[in-house]
Each structure stands twice: as C-alpha cells, then as structure tokens.
Amino acid sequence: MPLLRIENLTHYFGGLRAVHNYQVTIEPGQVRGLIGPNGAGKTTIFNLITGMYRPTEGEILFNGTDLVGLRPHQIASLGIGRTFQNLRLWRHMTVLDHVKLAHYSRIHYGLMGAFLGTARRHREEREIEEKSFALLEMMGIAHLADQVVTNLPYGVQRKVEIARALAVEPKLLLLDEPTAGMNPEEMLETMGVIRRIRDELGLTIFLIEHRMKVVMDLCEVIQTLDFGEVIAEGTPDEIRSNPKVIEAYLGKEVIT
C-alpha cells in the first residue's frame, strides 16, 4: 500500500482554481520533490494534505485513511509532520522549548499528573527532554538549545522548524522550502540532515524547493506544477530535459 495516495485533487479559492486534478502516489521511504513557479499551487497542496484547507474535490489517503474532513491535529496524530514556507515560530521561546512543545501532543500523564507532579509525569518529562536534545543534535544545533529562537540566524530557525516537525514522530515529513534563506554552506548541511532523516529515521519525505541543487540531488521522483496542474513527472534527469518544464520553470533557474 502506498503511504500517501492523492486522486483528482481540485481546490478553488472563490472563483480562482488553485489546484486542478492533482494526483500523486508516494511509497514508504521515498523522497519526492514538487517544483514550479511561484503561485503554481505547491503550498496549497501541502495545506490540503494537512487539513488547513478542505479540497473542493478529490481524495487524500494516508496509510489507507481518508484525510478529507479531518482537523490538522488529527492528521498530525496519524503521522504527518510539516514545516512552513514562512516560519511559524514563537518569538520568546527557546530552541529546546519549541521541540519539547511538539512532543507534548503525545504525553500520557494527564492533568492530574501535571497537578500532582507524579512519578509518571517526571519520567515522561525527562524522556521528552532527551528526545528533544537528540533531534537538535541531528540538526546540528544542540549547542543552541537555550537560545531564544528569534535571536538566531534565519537558517538556524529553519532547522528548529524541522526538528519541531520531527518531534511529532511522523511517518511522512512535508518540507516546504527547507533551505530558503540559507547560505550555500547551510544549504549543504541541511541536505545532509535530510538524508539522515530518511536513512536513520526511515521517514518518507515530500519536499517543495526552488533551489534546484537540493531537489535534483535529494529526490528520486519530481513533479512539476504550473497553474495548479502537473505538467511533468519523472526522475531528475527526465525533469531536467523535459521541454515543458524548461519552458515553464527551469529556463528561469540556474541548474548546478
């Protein structure tokens, strides 16, 4: 069974059609890419998958479960984590607290345990801190755990967001422009982290990116979206040489 299967997905904002008849099948362990010009509908697809929007038409199946109509927190609890195109971090929280907060969706000690300070609460809190540090170490930012996140460079904030997405223990990770705002060195480091996430955590990854080196080096299969419709799908080499893709998108990009 595919991990994610989307059929005939269509979405309108008023009279504007943002996505039309979108389809994708993602197998467990795969790294998939989604590219296209600004406004092509890429982030809208992620918002439809995660329940932020309800599709006008179509089916979204995750591990055989229909996601249409579910709330974002319900979808996250099924095993889908995501980052956002525009950072969504809390201004006055530390790096560590961002990741710990995401873990709290899975606590079991309850209100009474929190009020009474039970042994179970202390045990779970200790486990949450250990897991959070481990994720920060994977991202290479554990030494910044006590720093307020908005005091840090934009590239580091991106890594905090990825660590927070991993804290919900997803099976599928949606990355919306994970290297945006990073310098070339940070970009290469993040590419290495994404490979580790796939290999060490065994996650399936679906990513949107404008930096073609990231997409071409990481993804096994790439879709190109234009005006809400898929105009091509294939391996990186097939996408590079596809005339429709070159005309709609790659002709505007420098491929390295």
N, C-alpha and C positions, 0 to 999 in steps of 0.2 A: 504494500500500500504506500502511495506517495505520502510524504509528510504534509505537504500543502498542495491542494488542487483547487484552482480557481477556474470557473467556467462562465463565459458570457457576461462578464462583469461590466456594467454600464452605470455611470453616475452623472447626474445633471445638477448644476447649481442654478436654480431658476430655469431660464431658457438656454443656459450655456452647457453644452455637453463637454465634460471634463475627461471622461474615460468612456471608451466605446468597445464593447465586445472583447474585453481583455481576458486572456487565458494564459495560465502557466501551470506547470507541474514541477514540483521540486521534490527530489528524492532525499532521503536521510543522508547527511554527511556532505551534501553538495554545497558549493559556493556559487551562487548565482549573481549576475550583475544586471542592473537596469540603468540604461543611459538614455539621453535625449536632451533636446534643447530646454531651456528654462520655460516653464509653463506647459510642458508636454503632458503632465498628469502623473508624474512619478511619485511625488509625495502623497498625492490624493490616493493612490493605490495602497500605500502603507497605512494611511488613515482609515481606509475601508477595511483592511485586514484586521486592524487593531480596534475596531469598533468606535472610532471617533466620528466616522460618518456611517450612515446606513446606505447601502447601494440602492440605486433605483431599480436595477435588475441584476440577476446573477447569483451565483453560488460560490461560497468560500468554505472549503472543507479542510480542517486541520486534524490530522490523525483520525479522519472519518467523522469528526464532529462538525456540524454546520455552525459557523460563527455568526451568520447574519442574525442580527437582533440581540446579540449578547453585548453586555457592557464592557468597557475597556478592562476593568479589574477582573472580570470573569475570564476574558480572553487571556490576560496575563497569567492567571492562575492555571490555565490549561498548558502553558509552556511557551508563550511568545513574549520575548523581550524586545525593546526597541530603543534607538536613540532618535533625536530630532534634528531636522535641518537647522533650526535656530535653537541654540542651547536653552534648556529649561532647568536651570539650577537655582538653588535658594541662596540669596546674596550673603547671608550671615552665618551659614553653616560651614563646618569644616569638611574637608575631603572625606575623612573617615565617616562622619555622620551621614553624609549623602548615601554612602554604600550601606551603612547599618540600617538606615531608614527603609531601604528597599527590602532588606531581609525581614522586617517586621511583618510583612504580609504573610509570613509562614510561622509565626510564633504560636505556641500552644498553651502557654501558662495562663492566659486569660486575665480578665480584670481583677479577679480575686487574688491571683498570684502576684500581679503587679502591686496591688494594695498591701498585701501581707508580706511581700518580699520572700516568697517561698524558695526552697532549695531548687525547685524546677526552674523558677524564674532566673536565679543566679546561674544555673547551668546553661540555660538557653542563651542568656546574655553573653556569657563567656564564649559560647560557640559562635554566636553572631559576630563578635569582635574578631575572633580567629579567622572566620571565613572572609570577613571584610578585608582584613590585612592581606590575606592570601590573594584576593583579587587585585588589590592595589600593587602587590609585588608583581603579579603577572603583567600589569600595565606599566611597571617600572616607576611608580610614583609613591611607593610606600613611605619614603622619606618625607613626603609632604602631607602625611595623614592629618596632622594637627593644624594645617594652614587653612585659613578661610578661603573658600574656593575662588571668590571674585578677586582675590589679590594675586592670582596666579595667571600665567600666560594662557592665551586662548587655546593653544594646542594641548596644554595640560588639562584644561577644563573639558576638552573633548574626551580625553582619556578617562576622566572622572565619570562622564556620562556613560561611557561604555562599561566601566566597572559597575555602575549602578544598574545598568540593564542586565548584566550577568548575575547580579545578586538575586534576581527573581528565579534563578535556576532554569533558564529557558531551554527548550529543545530547538527552537528556531529563533535566531537573532536577526532583527531587521536593523541595518545600519544606514542611516540617511546622511550621506556625505561625511563619513567619519574622519576624513583628513582635511576638511575645509579649515582654512585659516592656519594651517601648519606650514612651517618651512620645509625644505626638501629633506633635511635630516630627520625631523619629527615625522614626516610622511613615511620614510623608510622604516623607522622604528614601529610605527603603527601598523604598517603592513606585516611586519614580523609578529606583532601581537595578534593580529587577525589569524595568521597561520597557526599560532599556538592555540588560540581559542578553538579552531577547527580540530587540530590534531590531539591536543591534550584533554579538552572537554568534550570532544566528539559532537560539536554543535553543527547544525545546518545554518548557513549564512546567506542572507539575501541583502544585497547592498546597492545603494544608489551612489554614484560618484560622477563628478565632472573631470577628475584627474585621470586621464586615460592610462597612465602607467599603473595606477592602482587596479583598475578594472582588468586591464589586459594581463597583468601578472598574477592576479589572485583568482579570477573567475574561470570556471570550466565552461559555462554557458552564459551568453549575454543576450539580453533582449534590447532592442532599440525602440523607443516610444516617440511618436510625433503626433501632435494634436490628439492625444488620448488613445491612439491606436498603435499596435505593434506593427512596425514596418519590416523588421528583420529579427531573426533569432539564430544563433549559432555559436561556434567556437570563436575565440578571439581572432584567429586568422581569418575566419569567414566574415566576421563583422568588419575587420579592417578593410577588406577588399570588396565589400558589398556596395554597389553603386548608389542604392537608395540611402544607405547610411552615410556615405561620403557626402552626398548632396544635402541631406537634411541636417547632418551634425558634424561628422568627422572632418569635413572640409573646413570647419571653423575652429578646429582644435589642432594643437601640435602633438603628434603621437611620438613618444620616445620609449 
